[in-house]
Amino acid sequence: LTDDIKAKIFGLTSAKLYGVDPITGTCSFDRSEIVDTQLTSFGNATYGPRTAAQVQRIQQTDLATIHGLL
């Protein structure tokens, strides 16, 4: 991809449309910053039901709420 095509895909066209002056410099970071971010992030945690039974319980609760039973 050329720089012009990348600029159009990643928003420089929209920035111009809205009168925003985009930052066009490069972003630099070293390996230690990446490792630090990985160590302090939550990773691939799953938030929500993990089993079919848990999904079913949520669905039943939602239906009961909709029908005014809860």
KOLGU-4560 file (N, C-alpha, C; in nm, 3 decimals, padded with zeros to 5 digits):
<recs>
<n_xx: 00.083 n_yy: -00.119 n_zz: 00.000 ca_xx: 00.000 ca_yy: 00.000 ca_zz: 00.000 c_xx: 00.087 c_yy: 00.125 c_zz: 00.000 mol: A seq: 1 type: LEU>
<n_xx: 00.044 n_yy: 00.220 n_zz: -00.075 ca_xx: 00.118 ca_yy: 00.346 ca_zz: -00.078 c_xx: 00.081 c_yy: 00.430 c_zz: 00.043 mol: A seq: 2 type: THR>
<n_xx: 00.162 n_yy: 00.529 n_zz: 00.072 ca_xx: 00.133 ca_yy: 00.619 ca_zz: 00.185 c_xx: 00.000 c_yy: 00.692 c_zz: 00.165 mol: A seq: 3 type: ASP>
<n_xx: -00.031 n_yy: 00.730 n_zz: 00.041 ca_xx: -00.157 ca_yy: 00.799 ca_zz: 00.014 c_xx: -00.278 c_yy: 00.710 c_zz: 00.042 mol: A seq: 4 type: ASP>
<n_xx: -00.269 n_yy: 00.584 n_zz: 00.001 ca_xx: -00.380 ca_yy: 00.491 ca_zz: 00.025 c_xx: -00.395 c_yy: 00.464 c_zz: 00.174 mol: A seq: 5 type: ILE>
<n_xx: -00.284 n_yy: 00.445 n_zz: 00.244 ca_xx: -00.290 ca_yy: 00.424 ca_zz: 00.389 c_xx: -00.353 c_yy: 00.543 c_zz: 00.459 mol: A seq: 6 type: LYS>
<n_xx: -00.318 n_yy: 00.663 n_zz: 00.415 ca_xx: -00.374 ca_yy: 00.784 ca_zz: 00.475 c_xx: -00.525 c_yy: 00.789 c_zz: 00.456 mol: A seq: 7 type: ALA>
<n_xx: -00.572 n_yy: 00.750 n_zz: 00.340 ca_xx: -00.716 ca_yy: 00.749 ca_zz: 00.315 c_xx: -00.786 c_yy: 00.643 c_zz: 00.400 mol: A seq: 8 type: LYS>
<n_xx: -00.726 n_yy: 00.526 n_zz: 00.410 ca_xx: -00.786 ca_yy: 00.417 ca_zz: 00.487 c_xx: -00.789 c_yy: 00.451 c_zz: 00.635 mol: A seq: 9 type: ILE>
<n_xx: -00.680 n_yy: 00.505 n_zz: 00.687 ca_xx: -00.668 ca_yy: 00.526 ca_zz: 00.831 c_xx: -00.710 c_yy: 00.664 c_zz: 00.879 mol: A seq: 10 type: PHE>
<n_xx: -00.778 n_yy: 00.742 n_zz: 00.796 ca_xx: -00.846 ca_yy: 00.858 ca_zz: 00.848 c_xx: -00.798 c_yy: 00.997 c_zz: 00.813 mol: A seq: 11 type: GLY>
<n_xx: -00.694 n_yy: 01.012 n_zz: 00.737 ca_xx: -00.651 ca_yy: 01.149 ca_zz: 00.707 c_xx: -00.754 c_yy: 01.222 c_zz: 00.622 mol: A seq: 12 type: LEU>
<n_xx: -00.829 n_yy: 01.147 n_zz: 00.542 ca_xx: -00.934 ca_yy: 01.209 ca_zz: 00.463 c_xx: -01.042 c_yy: 01.266 c_zz: 00.555 mol: A seq: 13 type: THR>
<n_xx: -01.083 n_yy: 01.188 n_zz: 00.654 ca_xx: -01.185 ca_yy: 01.234 ca_zz: 00.749 c_xx: -01.132 c_yy: 01.348 c_zz: 00.834 mol: A seq: 14 type: SER>
<n_xx: -01.006 n_yy: 01.342 n_zz: 00.871 ca_xx: -00.947 ca_yy: 01.448 ca_zz: 00.951 c_xx: -00.955 c_yy: 01.581 c_zz: 00.876 mol: A seq: 15 type: ALA>
<n_xx: -00.926 n_yy: 01.577 n_zz: 00.750 ca_xx: -00.933 ca_yy: 01.698 ca_zz: 00.669 c_xx: -01.078 c_yy: 01.748 c_zz: 00.661 mol: A seq: 16 type: LYS>
<n_xx: -01.171 n_yy: 01.656 n_zz: 00.647 ca_xx: -01.313 ca_yy: 01.690 ca_zz: 00.638 c_xx: -01.361 c_yy: 01.763 c_zz: 00.763 mol: A seq: 17 type: LEU>
<n_xx: -01.313 n_yy: 01.719 n_zz: 00.881 ca_xx: -01.355 ca_yy: 01.779 ca_zz: 01.007 c_xx: -01.260 c_yy: 01.888 c_zz: 01.056 mol: A seq: 18 type: TYR>
<n_xx: -01.161 n_yy: 01.925 n_zz: 00.977 ca_xx: -01.071 ca_yy: 02.032 ca_zz: 01.013 c_xx: -00.973 c_yy: 01.996 c_zz: 01.124 mol: A seq: 19 type: GLY>
<n_xx: -00.941 n_yy: 01.869 n_zz: 01.135 ca_xx: -00.848 ca_yy: 01.822 ca_zz: 01.237 c_xx: -00.710 c_yy: 01.809 c_zz: 01.174 mol: A seq: 20 type: VAL>
<n_xx: -00.609 n_yy: 01.856 n_zz: 01.245 ca_xx: -00.472 ca_yy: 01.844 ca_zz: 01.197 c_xx: -00.412 c_yy: 01.717 c_zz: 01.256 mol: A seq: 21 type: ASP>
<n_xx: -00.406 n_yy: 01.608 n_zz: 01.180 ca_xx: -00.360 ca_yy: 01.481 ca_zz: 01.235 c_xx: -00.210 c_yy: 01.480 c_zz: 01.262 mol: A seq: 22 type: PRO>
<n_xx: -00.173 n_yy: 01.398 n_zz: 01.357 ca_xx: -00.032 ca_yy: 01.377 ca_zz: 01.387 c_xx: 00.019 c_yy: 01.275 c_zz: 01.286 mol: A seq: 23 type: ILE>
<n_xx: 00.120 n_yy: 01.311 n_zz: 01.210 ca_xx: 00.167 ca_yy: 01.222 ca_zz: 01.105 c_xx: 00.303 c_yy: 01.162 c_zz: 01.134 mol: A seq: 24 type: THR>
<n_xx: 00.356 n_yy: 01.185 n_zz: 01.253 ca_xx: 00.487 ca_yy: 01.130 ca_zz: 01.288 c_xx: 00.479 c_yy: 00.982 c_zz: 01.318 mol: A seq: 25 type: GLY>
<n_xx: 00.592 n_yy: 00.925 n_zz: 01.347 ca_xx: 00.595 ca_yy: 00.783 ca_zz: 01.379 c_xx: 00.589 c_yy: 00.763 c_zz: 01.530 mol: A seq: 26 type: THR>
<n_xx: 00.544 n_yy: 00.648 n_zz: 01.569 ca_xx: 00.535 ca_yy: 00.612 ca_zz: 01.710 c_xx: 00.649 c_yy: 00.515 c_zz: 01.740 mol: A seq: 27 type: CYS>
<n_xx: 00.731 n_yy: 00.549 n_zz: 01.836 ca_xx: 00.843 ca_yy: 00.460 ca_zz: 01.866 c_xx: 00.833 c_yy: 00.410 c_zz: 02.010 mol: A seq: 28 type: SER>
<n_xx: 00.867 n_yy: 00.285 n_zz: 02.028 ca_xx: 00.869 ca_yy: 00.222 ca_zz: 02.160 c_xx: 00.968 c_yy: 00.108 c_zz: 02.155 mol: A seq: 29 type: PHE>
<n_xx: 01.015 n_yy: 00.068 n_zz: 02.271 ca_xx: 01.112 ca_yy: -00.041 ca_zz: 02.273 c_xx: 01.048 c_yy: -00.168 c_zz: 02.330 mol: A seq: 30 type: ASP>
<n_xx: 01.122 n_yy: -00.275 n_zz: 02.324 ca_xx: 01.070 ca_yy: -00.406 ca_zz: 02.364 c_xx: 01.026 c_yy: -00.407 c_zz: 02.511 mol: A seq: 31 type: ARG>
<n_xx: 01.098 n_yy: -00.337 n_zz: 02.597 ca_xx: 01.063 ca_yy: -00.338 ca_zz: 02.740 c_xx: 00.926 c_yy: -00.275 c_zz: 02.764 mol: A seq: 32 type: SER>
<n_xx: 00.889 n_yy: -00.175 n_zz: 02.685 ca_xx: 00.756 ca_yy: -00.114 ca_zz: 02.699 c_xx: 00.646 c_yy: -00.212 c_zz: 02.659 mol: A seq: 33 type: GLU>
<n_xx: 00.672 n_yy: -00.291 n_zz: 02.556 ca_xx: 00.575 ca_yy: -00.392 ca_zz: 02.513 c_xx: 00.558 c_yy: -00.497 c_zz: 02.622 mol: A seq: 34 type: ILE>
<n_xx: 00.669 n_yy: -00.546 n_zz: 02.676 ca_xx: 00.664 ca_yy: -00.648 ca_zz: 02.780 c_xx: 00.591 c_yy: -00.594 c_zz: 02.903 mol: A seq: 35 type: VAL>
<n_xx: 00.619 n_yy: -00.471 n_zz: 02.941 ca_xx: 00.554 ca_yy: -00.410 ca_zz: 03.056 c_xx: 00.402 c_yy: -00.401 c_zz: 03.035 mol: A seq: 36 type: ASP>
<n_xx: 00.361 n_yy: -00.363 n_zz: 02.917 ca_xx: 00.219 ca_yy: -00.355 ca_zz: 02.886 c_xx: 00.154 c_yy: -00.492 c_zz: 02.892 mol: A seq: 37 type: THR>
<n_xx: 00.222 n_yy: -00.592 n_zz: 02.840 ca_xx: 00.168 ca_yy: -00.728 ca_zz: 02.843 c_xx: 00.155 c_yy: -00.780 c_zz: 02.985 mol: A seq: 38 type: GLN>
<n_xx: 00.251 n_yy: -00.748 n_zz: 03.070 ca_xx: 00.248 ca_yy: -00.798 ca_zz: 03.207 c_xx: 00.143 c_yy: -00.728 c_zz: 03.293 mol: A seq: 39 type: LEU>
<n_xx: 00.110 n_yy: -00.605 n_zz: 03.260 ca_xx: 00.015 ca_yy: -00.530 ca_zz: 03.341 c_xx: -00.127 c_yy: -00.531 c_zz: 03.285 mol: A seq: 40 type: THR>
<n_xx: -00.147 n_yy: -00.593 n_zz: 03.169 ca_xx: -00.281 ca_yy: -00.597 ca_zz: 03.111 c_xx: -00.360 c_yy: -00.714 c_zz: 03.169 mol: A seq: 41 type: SER>
<n_xx: -00.487 n_yy: -00.716 n_zz: 03.140 ca_xx: -00.574 ca_yy: -00.822 ca_zz: 03.191 c_xx: -00.567 c_yy: -00.948 c_zz: 03.106 mol: A seq: 42 type: PHE>
<n_xx: -00.497 n_yy: -00.942 n_zz: 02.995 ca_xx: -00.484 ca_yy: -01.060 ca_zz: 02.911 c_xx: -00.613 c_yy: -01.093 c_zz: 02.839 mol: A seq: 43 type: GLY>
<n_xx: -00.634 n_yy: -01.220 n_zz: 02.818 ca_xx: -00.752 ca_yy: -01.266 ca_zz: 02.745 c_xx: -00.860 c_yy: -01.317 c_zz: 02.840 mol: A seq: 44 type: ASN>
<n_xx: -00.886 n_yy: -01.243 n_zz: 02.944 ca_xx: -00.986 ca_yy: -01.284 ca_zz: 03.042 c_xx: -01.124 c_yy: -01.286 c_zz: 02.977 mol: A seq: 45 type: ALA>
<n_xx: -01.205 n_yy: -01.380 n_zz: 03.019 ca_xx: -01.341 ca_yy: -01.391 ca_zz: 02.970 c_xx: -01.435 c_yy: -01.330 c_zz: 03.073 mol: A seq: 46 type: THR>
<n_xx: -01.512 n_yy: -01.233 n_zz: 03.031 ca_xx: -01.609 ca_yy: -01.168 ca_zz: 03.118 c_xx: -01.748 c_yy: -01.208 c_zz: 03.071 mol: A seq: 47 type: TYR>
<n_xx: -01.810 n_yy: -01.294 n_zz: 03.142 ca_xx: -01.942 ca_yy: -01.340 ca_zz: 03.102 c_xx: -01.952 c_yy: -01.490 c_zz: 03.119 mol: A seq: 48 type: GLY>
<n_xx: -02.059 n_yy: -01.547 n_zz: 03.067 ca_xx: -02.080 ca_yy: -01.690 ca_zz: 03.086 c_xx: -01.973 c_yy: -01.773 c_zz: 03.014 mol: A seq: 49 type: PRO>
<n_xx: -01.933 n_yy: -01.881 n_zz: 03.080 ca_xx: -01.831 ca_yy: -01.968 ca_zz: 03.022 c_xx: -01.886 c_yy: -02.105 c_zz: 02.985 mol: A seq: 50 type: ARG>
<n_xx: -02.002 n_yy: -02.137 n_zz: 03.035 ca_xx: -02.060 ca_yy: -02.268 ca_zz: 03.006 c_xx: -02.202 c_yy: -02.249 c_zz: 02.952 mol: A seq: 51 type: THR>
<n_xx: -02.254 n_yy: -02.356 n_zz: 02.893 ca_xx: -02.391 ca_yy: -02.352 ca_zz: 02.841 c_xx: -02.491 c_yy: -02.329 c_zz: 02.954 mol: A seq: 52 type: ALA>
<n_xx: -02.465 n_yy: -02.388 n_zz: 03.069 ca_xx: -02.555 ca_yy: -02.371 ca_zz: 03.184 c_xx: -02.560 c_yy: -02.225 c_zz: 03.229 mol: A seq: 53 type: ALA>
<n_xx: -02.446 n_yy: -02.159 n_zz: 03.229 ca_xx: -02.442 ca_yy: -02.018 ca_zz: 03.267 c_xx: -02.518 c_yy: -01.932 c_zz: 03.166 mol: A seq: 54 type: GLN>
<n_xx: -02.505 n_yy: -01.963 n_zz: 03.038 ca_xx: -02.578 ca_yy: -01.889 ca_zz: 02.934 c_xx: -02.728 c_yy: -01.909 c_zz: 02.954 mol: A seq: 55 type: VAL>
<n_xx: -02.768 n_yy: -02.032 n_zz: 02.979 ca_xx: -02.910 ca_yy: -02.062 ca_zz: 02.999 c_xx: -02.967 c_yy: -01.987 c_zz: 03.119 mol: A seq: 56 type: GLN>
<n_xx: -02.892 n_yy: -01.981 n_zz: 03.227 ca_xx: -02.936 ca_yy: -01.909 ca_zz: 03.346 c_xx: -02.956 c_yy: -01.761 c_zz: 03.316 mol: A seq: 57 type: ARG>
<n_xx: -02.866 n_yy: -01.702 n_zz: 03.241 ca_xx: -02.879 ca_yy: -01.560 ca_zz: 03.203 c_xx: -03.001 c_yy: -01.540 c_zz: 03.115 mol: A seq: 58 type: ILE>
<n_xx: -03.020 n_yy: -01.629 n_zz: 03.019 ca_xx: -03.136 ca_yy: -01.617 ca_zz: 02.930 c_xx: -03.267 c_yy: -01.628 c_zz: 03.008 mol: A seq: 59 type: GLN>
<n_xx: -03.274 n_yy: -01.720 n_zz: 03.102 ca_xx: -03.395 ca_yy: -01.736 ca_zz: 03.183 c_xx: -03.420 c_yy: -01.611 c_zz: 03.268 mol: A seq: 60 type: GLN>
<n_xx: -03.315 n_yy: -01.556 n_zz: 03.324 ca_xx: -03.328 ca_yy: -01.434 ca_zz: 03.404 c_xx: -03.376 c_yy: -01.319 c_zz: 03.318 mol: A seq: 61 type: THR>
<n_xx: -03.321 n_yy: -01.307 n_zz: 03.197 ca_xx: -03.362 ca_yy: -01.201 ca_zz: 03.106 c_xx: -03.509 c_yy: -01.215 c_zz: 03.068 mol: A seq: 62 type: ASP>
<n_xx: -03.552 n_yy: -01.338 n_zz: 03.037 ca_xx: -03.692 ca_yy: -01.360 ca_zz: 03.001 c_xx: -03.784 c_yy: -01.330 c_zz: 03.118 mol: A seq: 63 type: LEU>
<n_xx: -03.744 n_yy: -01.370 n_zz: 03.238 ca_xx: -03.825 ca_yy: -01.342 ca_zz: 03.356 c_xx: -03.836 c_yy: -01.192 c_zz: 03.379 mol: A seq: 64 type: ALA>
<n_xx: -03.729 n_yy: -01.120 n_zz: 03.356 ca_xx: -03.730 ca_yy: -00.974 ca_zz: 03.372 c_xx: -03.822 c_yy: -00.910 c_zz: 03.269 mol: A seq: 65 type: THR>
<n_xx: -03.815 n_yy: -00.958 n_zz: 03.146 ca_xx: -03.900 ca_yy: -00.903 ca_zz: 03.039 c_xx: -04.048 c_yy: -00.923 c_zz: 03.072 mol: A seq: 66 type: ILE>
<n_xx: -04.081 n_yy: -01.039 n_zz: 03.126 ca_xx: -04.221 ca_yy: -01.071 ca_zz: 03.154 c_xx: -04.266 c_yy: -01.025 c_zz: 03.292 mol: A seq: 67 type: HIS>
<n_xx: -04.181 n_yy: -00.950 n_zz: 03.362 ca_xx: -04.218 ca_yy: -00.891 ca_zz: 03.489 c_xx: -04.220 c_yy: -00.989 c_zz: 03.605 mol: A seq: 68 type: GLY>
<n_xx: -04.151 n_yy: -01.100 n_zz: 03.592 ca_xx: -04.149 ca_yy: -01.198 ca_zz: 03.700 c_xx: -04.039 c_yy: -01.171 c_zz: 03.801 mol: A seq: 69 type: LEU>
<n_xx: -03.946 n_yy: -01.086 n_zz: 03.766 ca_xx: -03.837 ca_yy: -01.051 ca_zz: 03.860 c_xx: -03.840 c_yy: -00.903 c_zz: 03.891 mol: A seq: 70 type: LEU>
</recs>
